[in-house]
Amino acid sequence: MGGTLLKALKQKRMIVVLFLGFSSGLPIMLLYKCLKIWLRREGIDLSTIGYMSWVTLPYSLKFIWAALFDRFTPFAIGRRRSWLLITQLGLMLGLIALGLSNPTISLPLVVMAAMVVCFFSASQDIVVDAYRREILPDNELGIGAAIGVYGYRIAMLVASGFGLWLVDKNTLDLSFHEMFFLMAAIMGVGILTTLSCQEPQLHTPPPQNLKQAIIDPFLEFFKREGALIILLFILFFKIGDAMVGGMLSPFYVDVGFTNAQIATVTSGLGFFSTMAGLFVGGALLFRFGYNLPLFFFGILQAVSTFSFILLTQTGANLYALSAVVFFEDFSSGMGTAALVAFISTMTNKQFTATQYALFSSLASFGQTFFSGFSGRIITQIGYGNFFIFGAVIAIPGLLLLFKMWQIQKKAVASSQSG
């Protein structure tokens, strides 16, 4: 196993997957974390911050326009590379617009700029996911998913760790506006990767019309045995982890941690614990496939979500924060690698962008739509009960996994008897 795994990691395509993962991870943490901390520092109330989660709805609706990325090729550099370049340039402009806005003067303008960033970020994710699926052979999807998330988490460290460190009054004391301008410049990493990588070579032709691009991908999937169970599982597998994660930034502020402490522990230590989780998760996926790891990682995710209740008792204790963040990010890293690999195996390469966008949209739905109510839920039941709720809501995903196993066994038995 070790030699085969090392050989896969040495492939040049893994470097491209790493840097495209970085390009995907940078904007999402600016929206999920830095934006909410900025608003809280400016005195915006929790309910409004909770509703701000809805600016990230494009992550859950991207399957609506994903077919365009399968159907059309804007430039001669290739279908995937063309759309990567367009979305990355759009992201740079969106981040500049966010840096020019001010929540104390006009919150609607902040919302509009954030939605522009999210639209191009979600669109870039569609193409990055499709590119990774098409450039990697099936046996490398698990480790490739882990490598992609590695790049993703490095960008999260840059955005929410380094970014928050820059705006802390005890460090460089930059404004949030200046920080967003800097992040727009760092998006150049994605552009350089796009200009230097190769277009995937496919044996099947792309859709020739909008019917083939829009309707056929959904028909192909829903004809499969257990299609609805698969969709429900993708929706519920990380829903508790996602809902709680969406409100952790204001929680840290309310507990009493400083920007520098949040950056150091949640982004610094959290980065290394996630990297460890991704490595362990990717290795286990490479060895055992995704069934058993999904179940084990799902249990760990629920327990780690519950562990945040410790901070409601200890207050601004850095040791407690470090322990909880390490455990949560380690288990979340394994769960993310497993879910990304699972989604990849469910896609048909003829409709990669559309089907992957459908699956990943469902996976992010809990972090977008349902998280919009998180702030109001917290004001009603408190942070402690909210963390308990986040752990309990993970149970349906584990039960659906058992149902999928039954469907798989039935399909195998049917093929053998046939």
Buried (B, 14 or more C-beta within 10 A) or exposed (E): EEEEBEEBBEBEBBBBBBBBBBBBBBBBBBBBBBBBBBBBEEEBEBBEBBBBBBBBBBBBBBBBBBBBBBBBBBEEBBBBBBBBBBBBBBBBBBBBBBBEBBBEEEBEBBBBBBBBBBBBBBBBBBBBBBBBBBBBEEEBBBBBBBBBBBBBBBBBBBBBBBBBBBBBEEEEEBEBBBBBBBBBEBBEBBBEBBEEBEBBEBEEEBBEEBEBBBBBBBEBBEEEEBBEBBBBBBBBBBBBBBBBBBBBBBBBBBBEBBBBBBBBBBBBBBBBBBBBBBBBBBBBBBEEBBBBBBBBBBBBBBBBBBBBBBBBEBEBBEEBBBBBBBBBBBBBBBBBBBBBBBBBEBBBBBBBBBBBBBBBBBBBBBBBBBBBBBBEBBEEEEBBBBBBBBBEBBBBBBEBBEBBBEBEEEEEEEEEEE
